[in-house]
């Protein structure tokens, strides 16, 4: 049989098409390549070649799949050979067709100069590109004047449709969107139902290209309509390139509208599809796009994994362009959590005291922004350049940012995209704001005018994420320019409403992470106070000796009032989800100057933290001393660091037979690192020997920090001082209580889905004798007797409460979280947080909670903090003992019982320190599996609130 014959061609083409329809696209690509190579090899000089419909279909398929596969160069070489063969054979129609396909392939690959050269090579047929008038009438006249090497109407429709697609793509890549639209719409006229199949098959590409142009021009509603029309065509679902293009456009629209959850889902689908199809290049690009979005929503750890995967694929493909883009994404991931705030030591070194000034931690020079490969489109090119400008701005290099903006003005000035114009105006306004010097109200007013123009354009276009960013800077510029307070408030309100709406498409967990580095108005005010305080502190060090006492008094007064503001801020955050903000009014008015002189305890150091998006404030107070430090640790960095500690602990507990020694060593290392982040080495070294207790007032993710496991110079801090937690630096003084009734509640039996707790009965039997030694009169409610209503009734007359049961803590519904008690018919019911928040517990001197996760907390969107110990403390309980994580039943019961046993002779904080020290020294090890004995499980037992004796009065 003739290998060049039509029967062989038809059979092999059918095989390739079957592979294509079955979704085996890589196999199909190789089949099309083999077919085209075979046709080139059997073609005879001087005879017509490669011009049949079947042969042109092979080329169509090959070009589409080659871009996804990353084999565009090989495909281009085959098309070049085919075009040369057709020219030599006198088949001008096929030669022109292959040349147009080379131009389209170059555009898909981002090689604009090559695309322009290929179209220029057709000048003998279409004239000079510069002479084409790209209006509807001009295109019609130009089309009539083209001299194609065929007069066949079907062949002309095939060539004209592809030429219009190529011209539209090239013009769009150059930013000439209006002209591009005219070309694409002209091309659609040649793909109507009565035309040849090869022309009709181009309709999906033209529709999707038109949707792309409308999107990049900023006409989002029209783009959405055009995209829906294009994706509805049946051919789109059949061809991977078209399907991926439609999905990518849907993702871009979702991003521009602020529908982040939808965009994340779409990109995950693209990654999955590219992997299933076997197209490594497409998968690596999708991975990087997904990584960039995950960086934007603060999921940096997940983003780094994606970047590593993409870089590994790119290295295998030897694609340096993707490798450079991966390097840029790594920089972005690192910068997302990096702070640009000044670091100030909490305790000055000898050198600093001799210098009389703070020595801020040196800031490492920012890495240079890498040169990215040529983008495929005008908007993508703009966004790459904008990233470089923002990198320079974020690095504090205003000169580089100014140079980058001037370069962008030159490159993108000729485009007709309203979207690009609005974004350029945003960059002008932001840069003008940051270039304005202190007190330069005129420059701030200029920046404000630019930002208002930009925000109006973004509002009209419906670009909500960018509008939110601009409104924030607009408020800052307006504040510095002296704008009307009403206008400032209106902009702030609009920005807050936008932020809330942007979160709606994200899941609860994604929303909380996304908001990690978003500033609230209260946080911005606190940051301004911190900046003022640090300026005064620096000025104080430079004052002559006779003026320093006055400066020191001013600094102390400002620090004390800042602490009040922080307590107020945390009170609102702690009260918000479970009660009205009015319930948070622990500190109704700022402290007077006289109140600022009131000393803290001399034997205890209070360490209050405020975790802001870009820095962490640490205030240490004891006696008459107040120290202020700033760690250049962002909220995102804290989340990652605390998360690493817990992830290591969870892995070690889940696999006790693994490598316990290595796990314990890693936890020690992380504990040391967390201590440094809190500046504990400097602080503890500066404390006098009489300070034997540390009271931490944590913020944000630090509520989940295992404070007792923090280490300094190789030692756990509880080896030298007791550790207590609290919700405020100056909580209300406990109400005196003379009640001697102790309520013990134990639920050891199974309750519905909750399994039995065998250690509860032993715990309930051990506690009454220990409490009797402190003159408490205990009442025990065990199992079925410990229902919700009996517990609430008995709690109203109790001075001490201890509950041993299951805990259920649900981040999605924090108010429904609580303690699991026996319900009717052997089921379970909860004593919920929202109920506990409404109780008056001022007569409750102590609450012990032997429930797993009972000290857990949730930091919800809006920075609301929900925690069972805090709920009880705010309801009036003097102290709370609770577990931060689940510990083995018998182990937890033994530590709890030992705590109550030691209370007969020691105050609460010292009793817990003794328990911790005994466990750290290997005590209670017989109650644990061998692989768990070196882990700091004991650190999960935490004391909140009052630290003194607990004898009944």
C-alpha positions in Angstrom: 0.0 0.0 0.0 1.3 3.5 -0.9 2.5 5.1 2.4 1.7 8.5 0.8 -1.8 7.4 -0.3 -5.0 8.9 1.0 -6.1 5.6 2.6 -3.1 5.5 4.8 -3.4 9.2 5.7 -7.1 8.7 6.6 -6.4 5.7 8.7 -3.5 7.3 10.7 -5.4 10.6 11.1 -8.4 8.7 12.4 -6.1 7.0 15.0 -4.7 10.4 16.1 -8.3 11.8 16.3 -9.4 8.8 18.4 -6.6 9.5 20.9 -7.5 13.2 20.9 -11.2 12.4 21.6 -10.2 10.0 24.4 -8.3 12.7 26.2 -4.9 11.1 25.6 -3.6 14.4 24.3 0.2 13.8 24.6 -0.2 10.5 22.6 -2.3 12.4 20.1 0.4 15.1 19.8 3.0 12.5 19.0 0.7 10.9 16.5 0.1 14.3 14.7 3.9 15.0 14.8 4.6 11.6 13.2 1.9 12.2 10.6 3.3 15.6 9.6 6.9 14.3 9.5 5.7 11.4 7.4 3.9 13.7 4.9 7.1 15.8 4.6 9.2 12.8 4.0 7.1 11.3 1.2 6.4 14.7 -0.5 8.0 14.8 -4.0 9.6 17.9 -5.4 7.5 19.8 -8.0 4.3 18.1 -7.0 1.5 19.7 -4.9 2.0 18.8 -1.2 0.4 19.2 2.2 -2.7 21.2 1.0 -5.5 18.7 1.6 -8.1 19.4 4.3 -6.8 16.3 6.3 -3.2 17.7 6.2 -4.3 21.1 7.3 -6.3 19.6 10.2 -3.1 17.8 11.3 -1.4 21.2 11.5 -4.3 22.7 13.5 -4.1 20.0 16.1 -0.4 20.0 16.3 -0.1 23.8 16.8 -2.7 23.8 19.6 -1.2 20.9 21.5 2.5 22.0 21.1 1.9 25.2 23.1 0.6 23.2 26.1 3.4 20.7 25.8 6.1 23.2 25.5 7.3 21.9 22.2 6.5 25.0 20.2 10.0 25.2 18.7 9.7 21.7 17.2 6.3 22.4 15.9 7.4 25.6 14.4 10.3 23.9 12.6 7.8 21.4 11.1 5.5 24.2 10.0 8.5 26.1 8.4 9.5 22.9 6.5 5.9 22.4 5.3 5.6 26.1 4.2 8.9 25.8 2.3 7.9 22.6 0.6 4.5 24.1 -0.5 6.3 27.2 -1.9 8.7 25.1 -3.9 5.7 23.0 -5.1 3.9 26.1 -6.2 1.1 25.6 -3.7 0.7 29.2 -2.6 -2.5 28.6 -0.7 -1.0 25.9 1.6 2.3 28.0 2.0 0.3 31.0 3.2 -1.8 28.8 5.5 1.3 27.3 7.2 2.8 30.8 7.5 -0.3 32.0 9.3 -0.2 29.0 11.6 3.4 29.9 12.4 2.3 33.4 13.3 -0.5 32.1 15.5 1.9 29.7 17.2 4.4 32.5 17.9 1.6 34.6 19.4 0.5 31.7 21.7 4.2 31.3 22.8 4.7 35.0 23.5 7.2 35.6 20.5 5.7 38.8 19.2 8.6 39.7 17.0 8.4 36.3 15.3 4.7 36.7 14.8 5.2 40.1 13.2 7.9 38.8 10.9 5.7 35.9 9.7 2.9 38.3 8.9 5.3 40.6 7.2 6.4 37.6 5.1 2.9 37.6 3.6 3.2 41.2 2.4 3.1 40.0 -1.2 -0.5 38.9 -0.5 -1.8 41.3 2.2 0.4 44.4 1.8 2.3 46.1 4.6 1.0 45.8 8.1 1.5 49.5 8.8 -0.8 50.4 5.9 -3.8 48.4 7.2 -6.7 50.7 8.4 -8.2 48.7 11.3 -11.7 50.2 11.2 -14.6 48.0 10.1 -14.8 49.8 6.8 -11.0 49.9 6.4 -10.7 46.2 7.1 -13.4 45.4 4.5 -11.6 47.5 1.8 -8.2 46.0 2.7 -9.6 42.5 2.5 -10.9 43.1 -1.0 -7.5 44.3 -2.1 -5.5 41.3 -0.8 -4.0 39.2 -3.5 -4.3 35.6 -2.3 -2.9 32.7 -4.5 -6.4 31.2 -4.8 -9.9 32.4 -5.8 -11.8 29.6 -4.1 -14.3 31.0 -1.6 -13.8 28.2 0.9 -10.0 28.6 0.8 -10.3 32.4 1.2 -12.5 32.0 4.3 -9.9 29.7 5.9 -7.1 32.2 5.2 -9.0 35.3 6.1 -10.3 34.0 9.4 -6.8 33.0 10.5 -5.3 36.3 9.3 -7.9 38.2 11.3 -7.1 36.1 14.4 -3.4 36.7 14.0 -3.7 40.5 13.4 -6.1 40.8 16.4 -3.7 38.8 18.6 -0.8 40.9 17.5 -2.6 44.3 18.0 -3.9 43.1 21.5 -0.3 42.2 22.5 0.7 45.7 21.5 -2.1 47.3 23.6 -4.2 48.4 20.6 -7.4 46.8 21.9 -9.9 48.7 19.8 -8.2 47.8 16.6 -7.8 44.2 17.8 -11.5 43.9 18.4 -12.3 45.1 14.9 -10.0 42.5 13.5 -11.5 39.7 15.6 -15.0 40.6 14.8 -14.1 40.7 11.1 -12.7 37.2 11.5 -15.9 35.9 13.0 -17.8 36.9 9.8 -15.8 34.2 8.0 -16.7 31.4 10.5 -20.4 31.4 9.9 -22.5 28.2 9.5 -22.3 28.1 5.7 -18.5 28.3 5.5 -15.9 25.4 5.2 -15.2 23.3 8.3 -11.6 24.6 8.7 -13.0 28.2 8.9 -15.9 27.2 11.2 -13.5 25.4 13.6 -11.8 28.7 14.3 -14.9 30.3 15.8 -14.1 29.3 19.4 -10.6 30.8 19.2 -12.0 34.0 17.9 -14.7 34.2 20.6 -12.2 33.5 23.4 -9.7 36.0 21.9 -12.5 38.6 21.8 -13.3 37.9 25.4 -9.7 38.3 26.3 -9.4 41.7 24.6 -12.6 43.0 26.3 -11.2 41.8 29.7 -7.8 43.4 29.2 -9.5 46.6 28.1 -11.3 46.7 31.4 -14.8 46.1 30.0 -15.5 43.3 32.4 -19.3 42.9 32.0 -18.9 42.6 28.2 -15.9 40.2 28.7 -18.1 38.0 30.9 -20.8 37.8 28.2 -18.3 37.1 25.5 -16.6 34.4 27.5 -19.9 32.7 28.3 -20.7 32.6 24.6 -17.3 31.2 23.7 -17.2 28.5 26.4 -20.7 27.4 25.4 -19.4 26.3 22.0 -19.1 22.5 22.0 -15.6 22.5 20.4 -14.2 24.3 23.5 -14.8 21.3 25.8 -13.2 18.9 23.2 -9.9 20.8 22.8 -7.5 21.1 25.8 -6.0 24.4 24.7 -9.4 26.0 24.3 -10.7 24.6 27.5 -7.6 25.8 29.4 -7.9 29.2 27.8 -11.6 29.5 28.8 -10.8 28.4 32.4 -7.9 30.8 32.7 -10.1 33.7 31.5 -12.8 32.7 34.0 -10.1 32.8 36.8 -8.9 36.2 35.7 -12.4 37.6 35.8 -13.0 36.1 39.2 -9.7 37.7 40.5 -10.6 41.1 39.0 -14.0 41.0 40.7 -12.5 39.8 44.0 -14.0 36.3 44.0 -10.9 34.6 45.4 -12.4 31.3 46.3 -13.7 30.8 42.8 -10.3 31.8 41.4 -8.5 29.3 43.7 -10.8 26.5 42.7 -10.4 27.3 39.0 -6.6 27.3 39.2 -6.6 24.1 41.1 -8.7 22.6 38.3 -6.2 23.8 35.7 -3.3 22.3 37.6 -5.2 19.0 37.9 -6.2 19.0 34.2 -2.7 19.8 32.9 -1.3 16.9 35.1 -3.9 14.5 33.8 -3.2 15.5 30.2 0.5 15.1 30.7 1.5 18.6 29.6 4.3 19.5 31.9 4.8 23.1 30.7 1.1 24.0 31.0 1.1 22.4 34.5 4.2 24.4 35.6 2.7 27.7 34.5 -0.6 26.8 36.2 1.3 25.9 39.4 3.0 29.3 39.4 -0.3 31.1 38.8 -1.9 29.2 41.7 1.2 30.0 43.8 0.9 33.7 43.1 -2.8 33.7 44.2 -2.0 31.7 47.3 0.8 34.2 48.2 -1.8 37.0 47.8 -4.2 35.3 50.2 -1.3 34.6 52.6 -1.0 30.9 52.1 2.7 31.2 51.7 3.7 27.7 52.9 1.4 26.1 50.3 2.7 28.6 47.7 6.3 27.6 48.3 5.4 23.9 47.7 3.8 24.8 44.4 6.7 27.0 43.4 9.2 24.1 44.1 7.0 21.8 42.0 6.9 24.2 39.1 10.7 24.9 39.3 11.4 21.2 39.3 9.3 20.7 36.2 10.9 23.7 34.5 14.4 22.3 35.2 13.4 19.0 33.6 12.1 20.9 30.5 15.2 23.2 30.6 12.8 26.2 30.4 14.7 29.1 31.8 11.8 31.4 31.4 9.6 29.5 33.8 12.6 29.0 36.2 13.0 32.9 36.3 9.3 33.3 37.0 9.5 30.7 39.8 12.5 32.6 41.3 10.3 35.8 41.3 7.5 33.9 43.0 9.9 32.7 45.7 10.9 36.3 46.3 7.2 37.3 46.6 6.5 34.4 49.0 9.4 35.5 51.2 8.4 39.2 51.1 4.8 38.5 52.0 5.7 37.7 55.6 8.8 40.0 55.9 8.5 43.1 57.9 9.9 46.5 56.9 9.3 47.9 60.3 12.2 49.1 62.5 13.3 46.5 65.0 13.9 47.9 68.5 15.4 45.9 71.4 13.3 45.6 74.5 16.4 45.7 76.7 19.4 47.8 75.6 22.8 46.3 75.4 25.8 47.9 77.1 26.9 49.2 73.7 23.5 50.8 73.2 23.4 52.3 76.7 26.9 53.8 76.1 25.7 55.2 72.7 22.5 56.6 74.4 20.3 55.4 71.5 18.6 52.3 70.2 20.5 50.2 67.8 17.9 48.9 65.4 18.4 45.5 63.8 20.0 45.9 60.5 17.7 45.3 57.5 19.1 42.9 55.0 19.4 44.4 51.5 16.5 43.3 49.3 17.3 40.9 46.5 17.1 42.3 43.0 13.9 41.6 41.1 14.6 39.0 38.4 14.2 39.8 34.7 11.0 37.9 33.7 10.6 36.3 30.3 8.6 38.1 27.6 4.9 38.0 28.5 2.3 36.8 26.0 0.0 39.8 26.3 0.0 43.5 26.9 -1.7 43.3 30.3 0.5 40.4 31.4 3.5 42.4 30.4 2.2 45.4 32.4 1.5 43.3 35.5 5.1 41.9 35.4 6.5 45.4 35.2 4.2 46.6 38.0 5.4 43.7 40.2 8.9 45.0 39.7 7.9 48.5 40.7 6.1 47.3 43.8 9.1 45.2 44.7 11.3 48.3 44.6 8.7 50.3 46.6 8.4 47.5 49.2 12.2 47.5 49.5 12.2 51.2 50.2 14.1 52.0 47.0 12.1 55.0 45.9 14.6 55.9 43.2 14.3 52.5 41.5 10.5 52.7 41.8 10.5 56.2 40.2 12.7 54.9 37.4 10.4 51.9 36.9 7.3 54.1 36.7 8.9 56.4 34.1 9.8 53.4 32.1 6.3 52.0 32.3 4.8 55.4 31.3 7.0 55.3 28.1 6.2 51.6 27.3 2.5 51.6 28.0 1.5 55.1 27.1 0.2 54.2 23.6 -2.2 51.5 24.7 -5.9 52.1 24.7 -6.8 49.9 27.8 -8.8 51.8 30.4 -7.6 49.1 32.8 -3.9 49.8 32.2 -4.5 53.5 32.4 -6.3 53.2 35.8 -3.5 51.0 37.2 -0.9 53.4 36.0 -2.7 56.2 37.8 -2.8 54.0 40.9 1.0 53.6 40.7 1.5 57.3 40.2 -0.6 58.1 43.2 1.0 55.5 45.5 4.5 56.5 44.5 3.7 60.2 45.0 2.4 59.4 48.5 5.5 57.6 49.5 7.8 60.2 48.0 6.1 63.0 50.0 8.3 64.1 52.9 7.1 64.6 56.5 4.8 67.6 56.7 4.6 68.0 52.9 0.9 68.5 52.7 1.0 69.8 49.1 2.7 66.7 47.8 0.2 64.6 49.8 -2.7 66.6 48.3 -1.3 65.9 44.8 -1.1 62.2 45.6 -4.6 62.3 46.9 -5.9 63.8 43.7 -4.2 61.1 41.6 -5.6 58.3 43.9 -9.1 59.8 43.8 -9.0 59.7 39.9 -7.8 56.1 40.1 -10.4 55.0 42.6 -13.2 56.5 40.4 -11.9 54.6 37.4 -11.6 51.3 39.4 -15.1 51.8 40.9 -16.6 52.2 37.4 -14.8 49.1 36.1 -15.8 47.0 39.1 -12.2 46.2 40.1 -13.0 45.7 43.8 -9.6 44.3 45.0 -7.6 47.2 43.6 -10.2 49.7 44.7 -9.8 48.4 48.3 -6.0 48.8 48.1 -6.3 52.3 46.7 -8.9 53.5 49.3 -6.5 52.6 52.1 -3.7 54.7 50.6 -6.2 57.4 49.8 -7.2 57.5 53.5 -3.5 57.8 54.5 -2.8 60.6 51.9 -6.0 62.4 52.9 -5.0 62.3 56.6 -1.6 63.8 55.8 -3.1 66.3 53.4 -5.7 67.5 56.0 -8.8 66.2 54.2 -12.2 66.6 55.8 -12.9 64.0 58.5 -16.2 63.1 57.0 -14.6 62.2 53.7 -11.9 60.2 55.4 -14.5 58.3 57.3 -16.5 57.6 54.2 -13.4 56.2 52.4 -12.6 54.1 55.5 -16.1 52.7 55.6 -16.1 51.9 51.9 -12.7 50.1 52.3 -13.9 48.1 55.2 -17.1 47.1 53.4 -15.1 46.1 50.4 -12.7 44.0 52.5 -15.7 42.2 54.0 -17.2 41.5 50.6 -13.9 40.3 49.2 -13.8 37.6 51.9 -17.2 36.1 51.2 -16.0 33.7 48.5 -13.3 32.2 50.8 -13.8 29.4 53.3 -13.7 30.2 57.0 -10.1 29.0 57.3 -9.0 30.8 54.1 -10.7 34.0 55.2 -8.9 34.0 58.5 -5.5 33.5 56.8 -6.3 36.1 54.1 -7.0 38.7 56.8 -3.7 38.1 58.6 -2.0 41.1 57.0 -5.0 43.3 56.6 -5.0 46.4 58.8 -8.1 47.4 60.8 -8.6 51.1 61.5 -7.9 50.5 65.2 -4.6 48.7 64.3 -3.5 51.6 62.1 -4.2 54.0 65.0 -2.1 51.8 67.4 0.7 51.6 64.8 0.8 55.4 64.7 1.0 55.6 68.5 3.8 53.1 68.5 5.7 55.2 65.9 5.2 58.3 68.0 6.4 56.5 71.2 9.5 55.2 69.5 10.3 58.7 68.2 10.0 60.1 71.7 12.2 57.3 73.0 14.9 58.2 70.5 14.6 61.9 71.3 14.8 61.2 75.1 18.2 59.5 74.6 19.5 62.6 72.9 18.3 65.1 75.5 20.8 66.8 77.9 20.9 65.1 81.3 18.9 67.8 83.0 16.0 67.4 80.6 15.9 63.6 80.6 13.6 63.2 83.6 10.8 65.2 81.9 11.3 63.3 78.6 11.3 60.0 80.5 8.0 60.9 82.2 6.4 61.8 78.9 7.6 58.5 77.4 6.3 56.6 80.5 2.9 58.3 80.3 2.6 57.5 76.6 3.6 53.9 77.2 1.0 53.4 80.0 -1.7 54.9 77.8 -0.6 52.8 74.9 -1.0 49.7 77.2 -4.5 50.9 78.0 -5.3 51.3 74.3 -4.0 47.7 73.7 -6.1 46.3 76.5 -9.1 48.1 75.1 -8.3 46.8 71.6 -8.0 43.2 72.9 -11.2 43.6 75.1 -13.2 44.5 72.0 -11.7 41.6 70.0 -12.4 39.2 72.8 -16.0 40.3 73.4 -17.1 40.8 69.8 -18.2 37.4 68.7 -20.0 36.3 71.9 -21.4 39.6 73.3 -21.8 43.2 72.6 -18.8 45.6 72.4 -20.2 47.3 75.5 -19.3 44.3 77.5 -15.7 44.9 76.7 -15.5 48.2 78.6 -13.0 47.0 81.2 -11.2 50.3 80.8 -13.8 53.0 80.2 -11.4 55.9 80.1 -7.7 56.5 79.5 -5.6 56.4 82.7 -4.9 59.6 84.4 -1.3 60.8 84.9 -1.5 59.7 88.5 -2.7 56.2 87.5 0.3 55.9 85.3 2.5 56.0 88.3 0.8 52.9 89.8 3.5 50.2 89.9 3.2 46.6 88.7 4.1 43.7 91.0 7.8 43.7 91.9 8.0 39.9 91.8 6.3 39.5 88.5 7.0 40.8 85.0 4.1 41.3 82.7 4.8 40.8 79.0 2.1 42.2 76.7 2.3 41.7 72.9 0.5 43.3 70.1 0.8 41.5 66.8 0.3 43.9 63.9 0.4 43.0 60.2 4.0 44.3 59.8 5.5 44.1 63.3 5.1 42.9 66.9 5.1 45.3 69.9 6.4 43.9 73.2 5.9 45.8 76.4 7.5 44.5 79.6 6.3 45.9 83.0 7.4 45.2 86.5 7.6 47.5 89.5 8.0 51.0 88.2 9.8 49.8 85.0 8.2 49.9 81.6 10.2 48.6 78.6 9.1 48.8 75.0 10.5 46.6 72.1 9.5 46.1 68.5 10.2 42.8 66.7 10.2 42.9 63.0 8.0 39.8 62.9 4.8 40.0 61.0 1.5 38.4 61.7 2.1 36.0 58.8 5.5 35.0 60.2 4.0 34.3 63.6 1.4 32.1 62.1 4.0 30.1 60.3 6.3 29.8 63.2 3.7 28.8 65.8 2.2 26.5 63.2 5.5 24.8 62.7 5.8 24.1 66.4 2.3 22.5 66.6 2.8 20.6 63.4 6.0 19.1 64.7 4.3 18.2 68.0 1.3 16.7 66.2 3.5 14.5 63.9 5.5 13.3 66.9 2.3 12.4 68.9 0.8 10.7 65.9 3.9 8.5 65.3 5.4 7.8 68.7 7.4 4.9 67.2 9.1 7.2 64.7 12.2 9.3 65.7 11.3 10.7 69.1 14.7 12.0 69.9 14.8 14.0 66.7 11.3 15.3 67.2 12.1 16.5 70.8 15.3 18.2 69.5 13.4 20.0 66.8 10.7 21.1 69.3 13.5 22.5 71.5 15.0 24.3 68.5 11.6 25.8 67.6 11.0 26.8 71.2 14.3 28.6 71.2 13.5 30.4 67.9 10.1 31.5 69.3 11.7 32.9 72.4 14.1 35.0 70.3 11.1 36.3 68.2 9.6 37.5 71.5 13.0 39.0 72.6 13.1 36.8 75.7 16.9 36.5 75.9 17.3 40.2 76.3 14.3 40.6 78.5 15.1 37.8 81.0 18.7 38.9 81.2 17.5 42.4 82.2 15.1 41.3 85.0 16.2 41.5 88.7 16.5 38.2 90.6 13.3 39.0 92.6 11.1 38.6 89.5 10.1 34.9 89.8 7.0 35.0 87.7 6.2 35.9 84.0 2.6 36.9 83.1 2.1 36.8 79.4 -0.7 38.8 77.8 -0.7 37.3 74.3 -2.3 38.6 71.1 -3.6 37.0 67.9 -1.9 33.6 67.1 0.2 33.9 70.2 -2.8 32.7 72.2 -1.9 29.3 70.8 1.8 29.6 71.7 3.0 27.0 74.3 4.6 29.7 76.5 5.9 27.2 79.1 7.9 25.4 76.4 9.7 28.5 75.2 13.4 28.2 75.7 16.3 30.7 76.4 19.9 29.5 76.2 18.9 25.9 76.2 16.6 26.0 79.2 12.8 26.1 79.3 11.7 29.3 80.9 9.6 27.4 83.5 12.8 26.0 85.0 13.5 29.4 86.4 10.2 31.2 86.6 6.5 30.4 86.8 4.3 31.2 83.8 0.8 32.7 83.8 -1.4 33.9 81.0 -4.0 36.6 81.0 -6.2 38.6 78.7 -5.2 42.1 79.8 -2.2 43.9 81.4 -4.5 45.4 84.1 -7.6 43.1 84.4 -10.2 44.1 86.9 -9.4 43.2 90.5 -11.1 39.9 91.5 -14.2 40.2 93.6 -13.7 38.8 97.1 -15.4 35.5 97.6 -15.9 33.5 100.8 -17.8 30.6 99.2 -16.2 27.3 100.2 -18.3 25.1 97.9 -16.3 23.2 95.2 -18.2 21.7 92.3 -16.5 18.7 90.6 -18.0 17.5 87.4 -16.9 14.3 85.7 -18.2 12.7 82.5 -16.3 9.4 82.0 -19.0 7.4 80.2 -19.5 7.5 76.4 -21.8 10.2 75.2 -23.2 9.7 71.7 -20.2 9.9 69.3 -17.8 10.8 72.2 -15.9 7.8 73.6 -15.5 7.0 77.3 -12.8 8.6 79.4 -11.5 6.0 81.8 -9.3 8.4 83.8 -12.2 10.7 84.8 -13.4 8.5 87.7 -9.9 8.3 89.1 -9.5 12.1 88.8 -12.8 12.7 90.6 -11.8 10.4 93.5 -8.3 12.1 93.8 -9.5 15.7 94.0 -11.8 15.8 97.1 -9.0 14.9 99.6 -6.7 17.5 98.0 -9.4 20.2 98.2 -10.4 19.2 101.7 -6.8 20.0 102.9 -7.6 23.6 101.6 -10.9 23.6 103.4 -13.1 23.3 100.3 -16.3 21.3 100.6 -16.7 19.3 97.4 -19.8 18.2 95.6 -19.4 15.7 92.8 -21.6 15.3 89.8 -20.6 12.2 87.9 -21.8 10.9 84.5 -25.6 11.0 84.2 -25.8 13.4 87.2 -23.7 15.9 85.3 -26.3 17.1 82.8 -26.3 20.6 81.5 -29.0 22.0 83.7 -27.8 20.5 87.0 -24.3 21.8 86.2 -25.5 25.3 85.5 -27.7 25.3 88.7 -24.8 24.1 90.9 -22.3 26.5 89.3 -24.3 29.5 90.6 -23.3 28.7 94.1 -19.8 27.4 93.6 -16.5 29.1 94.5 -14.4 26.5 92.7 -15.2 24.4 89.6 -13.4 21.5 88.1 -14.8 19.7 85.0 -13.3 16.6 83.4 -15.0 15.7 80.1 -14.7 16.0 76.3 -14.5 19.4 74.7 -15.8 20.3 71.3 -14.3 23.4 69.6 -15.5 24.3 66.2 -13.8 27.2 64.3 -16.8 27.5 62.0 -19.2 28.1 64.8 -17.1 29.3 67.8 -20.1 30.3 69.9 -21.4 26.8 69.7 -18.1 25.4 71.0 -18.0 24.2 74.6 -17.9 21.3 77.0 -19.7 17.9 76.2 -22.1 16.8 78.9 -24.4 13.8 79.0 -27.8 14.4 77.3 -31.0 12.5 77.3 -31.2 8.9 76.0 -27.4 8.3 76.2 -26.7 11.2 73.9 -24.6 14.3 74.4 -25.3 18.1 74.8 -23.0 21.0 75.1 -22.4 23.7 77.7 -21.7 26.3 75.1 -19.3 29.3 75.1 -22.1 31.7 74.4 -23.9 30.5 77.5 -20.9 30.8 79.7 -20.2 34.3 78.4 -23.6 35.4 79.9 -23.0 34.0 83.4 -21.9 36.1 86.4 -18.8 34.2 87.7 -17.3 36.9 89.9 -17.6 34.6 92.9 -15.8 31.7 91.1 -12.2 31.8 92.4 -11.0 29.0 90.1 -12.1 26.9 87.2 -10.2 23.7 86.2 -10.9 22.3 82.8 -9.7 18.7 82.1 -11.1 18.7 78.6 -8.9 18.4 75.5 -8.5 21.7 73.6 -10.1 23.5 76.5 -7.5 26.3 76.3 -7.7 26.4 72.5 -8.6 29.7 70.9 -9.9 31.0 67.6 -8.7 34.1 65.9 -11.6 34.9 63.6 -11.9 37.2 60.6 -12.0 40.7 62.0 -9.3 39.7 64.6 -12.0 38.5 67.0 -10.5 36.1 69.6 -12.6 33.3 71.1 -11.3 31.2 73.9 -12.9 29.3 76.8 -10.4 30.5 79.4 -10.9 34.1 78.3 -14.6 33.7 78.3 -14.6 32.5 81.9 -12.1 35.1 82.9 -14.2 37.9 81.4 -17.3 36.5 83.0 -15.5 37.0 86.4 -13.6 33.7 87.2 -10.4 34.6 89.1 -8.3 31.8 87.5 -8.6 29.0 84.9 -6.5 25.9 84.5 -6.9 24.3 81.0 -5.3 22.1 78.4 -4.1 23.7 75.1 -4.1 20.3 73.4 -5.2 16.7 74.1 -2.9 14.7 76.3 -3.2 11.0 77.1 -6.1 10.5 79.6 -4.1 9.1 82.6 -1.2 11.5 82.1 -3.5 14.6 82.0 -5.4 13.3 85.1 -2.1 12.7 87.0 -0.8 16.2 86.3 -4.1 17.8 87.2 -4.4 15.9 90.5 -0.8 16.8 91.3 -1.5 20.5 90.7 -4.4 20.4 93.3 -2.2 18.4 95.7 0.5 21.1 95.6 -2.0 23.9 96.1 -2.2 23.1 99.8 1.3 24.5 100.3 1.9 26.7 97.2 0.2 29.5 95.3 -1.4 28.5 92.0 1.5 29.7 89.6 4.2 28.0 91.7 2.1 24.8 92.0 1.9 24.6 88.2 5.6 25.4 87.8 6.4 22.5 90.1 4.2 20.2 88.0 5.9 21.4 84.8 9.3 20.9 86.4 8.5 17.4 87.6 7.2 16.4 84.1 10.2 18.0 82.4 12.5 16.0 84.7 10.9 12.8 83.6 8.1 12.5 86.2 4.9 10.7 85.1 6.8 9.1 82.2 5.4 5.7 83.1 2.0 7.0 82.0 3.2 7.7 78.5 4.3 5.6 75.6 8.1 5.4 75.2 8.1 7.6 72.1 6.1 10.4 73.9 8.3 10.7 77.0 10.7 13.4 75.7 8.0 15.6 74.2 6.8 18.8 76.1 3.2 17.5 76.4 3.1 19.0 79.9 3.4 22.5 78.5 -0.2 22.2 77.3 -1.5 22.6 80.9 -1.8 26.4 81.3 -2.9 28.7 84.1 -4.8 31.9 83.2 -5.5 34.8 85.6 -4.9 34.9 89.4 -1.7 33.2 90.5 -2.0 33.3 94.3 -3.1 30.8 97.0 -6.4 29.0 96.6 -7.3 28.1 100.2 -11.0 28.5 101.0 -11.6 31.6 103.1 
